[in-house]
């Protein structure tokens, strides 16, 4: 007992993580539940009473982050047909840890610093409101976060740079009359009538040869920053990492949210369901936060109490003890401690009843 208490005093539970290998997990699965429950009942009461308690315990998070607890809780939910709750949380955890999200953050901050910040040497035409909105999104960027600024930049290119470019000698070097006479005529008429529109600009932005010529003109006029910004935003939108993030988000929505594609859709509020299915072009790190909070509330208020009242909880405690009794004791606090002693009292009462029956028969 003294050795156990010494280990408890020396251990920092915040950094102690139980290592669970596959062979160990399989060995635990092969042990009879009654044997694991007996091991759970073998914990000295004094050890639990004297173990340090966390200041702000979170029973559900403890179970989800503990390898054995996660397995046991998910197994319990499987019996009720609700294992997809934990599976959803697991996949969102993986989604939020994607390297692509970190790279999106890095690239978005780089674009902001280079073209939008007040100290930028290549500052593009934008408003204070737009700048503030983008700055607020830098910690959780989306693929289309620069959309409003790009639209404003395109309007600026259309009104000024494109109009002057189509009257320049650099444009004549393109020899568009020979390449596409109809297009050349259309552009000449639009310039003459003052009716240049965004589709005319898109012609030069979507063709590599035309874009290179237009870019040469912008460089010669020292107004290249708007065109460079547009190019880099397009590269940002097409980043493979961004596409991976988008595909992962779509997969989660199709698997757990969309009632037309999911075998076991989550029971979410209508507004949350609609947001997740209709805004996939705006995915960011926090995209599923509200849905996860909703699922966590359901688990905490309904599923967790049922799990703690089930024999599977004591099987879990027995598994902890089998791995490391000190680890088990450190986890038995708050709701877990109360549940443990309820079960312990029940098993003691049952043992006494059985003994009395045996004595009566004897």
C-alpha positions, 0 to 999 in steps of 0.5 A: 500500500505504501508503494502504491501511494508513493507512486501516486504522489510522484505521478503527474496525471496530465503527462501520463499516457497509457500505452496500448499495443494491439497484442495487449488489447487483444489479450484484454479482449480474451480475458473474461469480464468477471475476472476483470471486474474482480481486478477492479474490486481489488483496488484499495479504497484508501488509494482512491480516497487519497489520490490527487483530484483534478480541479476541473474534471471532464469525465467524457473527455477522459474516456474519449482520450483514454485508449481503453476508455475509448474502446469500452465506451464505443463498444457500449454505444455499438450495442445501442446503435450509437457508435457513430457518435464517437466515430464522428468525433474521431474523424473530426479530430483527424480533420482538424489535424490535417497538415493541409489546414496548417498550410492553409493558415501559413499561405493565407497569412503570407498573402495577407502580409504581402498584399493586404496589410497596411505595411504592405509594399504591394498593397492592393485596392481594398477597404478597411472592412474587408481587411479586418474580415480577412484578418479575423479569418487568418487563424481558421482560413477558408478556400474562398476567404479572399473572394470579396477582395478578388472581386474588387481587384477585378473591377479595378483591373477592368476599369483601369488597367484593361482599358488602357492595356487594350489601347497600348502597343504591348497589346498590339504585340499580341496580334489578336487580330490574327489569332482570333479576329472575332474576339479582336473586333468584340474587344475593339467595339467594347473599348470604343463604346466604354462597355468592357465587362468582367467576361472580357477581363476573364478572357485574358485571365484564363489564357496563358498567352493572353495573361503573359501579355497583359502582365507585361503591360501591368509591369510596364505601368507599375500596376502589377500588384493587383494581377499578382494578388489574383494569381496567388489567390488562384494558386491558394485556392488550387493548393492540393492541401486545400483540396484534401481538406475540402474532400475530407470535410465532404466525406464527413458530411456525407457519412454523418450529416447528409440524410440522403447519403448517411446510413446513420445520420446524426440527430442535429438541429435543422439549422446546423444540418443545413449549414454543414451540407450547404457551405462546403465551399467555406470549410475551415478548422472550426467547420464542425465545432458546433456539431461536435458540441451538440454530439458531446452534449448528447453523449454527456447527458444521455449515453455517459450516465448509462455507460457508468451504470453498466457492467462494462464500466467495471470491466474497463476499470479492471482493464486499467488495473491489469495495465497499471493500478496506479493509472486506474486509481488516478482515473477514478475521480468525480463521476468515475469515482462515484460510479465505481463505488456504486458498483463496488457496493452492489457487488459487496451486497451480492456477495453477502447475499450469496454467502448467506444463501450458502450458509443457509444451505449448509 
